[in-house]
Structures are given as C-alpha cells and as structure tokens.
Amino acid sequence: MSLDAAASDPAGKALHANTTGHVYVFAPGGRVTDLGPVSFDQDQKGSVTLPGTLAAGTRSRIAVVIDDTPLMWDAVTTRRCRGTWAATVLCLPR
C-alpha cells in the first residue's frame, strides 16, 4: 500500500522527506498490528505491505508516526487483487 506523508513548514520545507516512520493497522474489534518501520523518500512517499490476516472487505485505520509528530491517519478497505492483497484508500485526513 502506498503512503503519502507530505507536509511542509511555513517556509515550504518538506517535513518528512528522507526519513523513517512507523506504521500500525487498527482493525475492527480493536486489534492493532505493528507493521514496523517504513522509509519515506524525497517526495515524502513510502509503501508498506498489509498482513494477510486482514480479511477481504475489512475496513481498517492506518496510523503513521514520524519522530515526535502527531499521528497521521488514513482509512482503508482491503480487497483481493489477482491473488495478492491490496488496499483501497477511502480518505486521507490531515
């Protein structure tokens, strides 16, 4: 699943370029899965693989922590895609 952590300071400097964050999945029923570290490139983009334990059609929330910044949240629905797991992004609140 692609992640976009784009944010900038008032001067326009990218805050999450070339850094590492930590990703968690919050599934229905309160189950939390630690997906581990994710690297963000100069465009503040990264990617993570969702666990196979998420059933198709599961709506979950993704949280990313970078340094001491507030959590960044996203909502996803998992689906089967040619034999592999994929996620469809529903929203990206900032």
LINHU-V584412 format. One record per helix or strand of 3 or more residues. SS is the DSSP state (@ for helix, = for strand). FROM is the first residue (numbers start at 1). TO is the last residue. If there is no record, write none. Layout:
ss: {SS,SS}
from: {FROM,FROM}
to: {TO,TO}
This chain:
ss: {=,=,@,=,=,=,=,=}
from: {2,19,28,32,45,59,72,84}
to: {4,26,30,40,47,65,81,91}
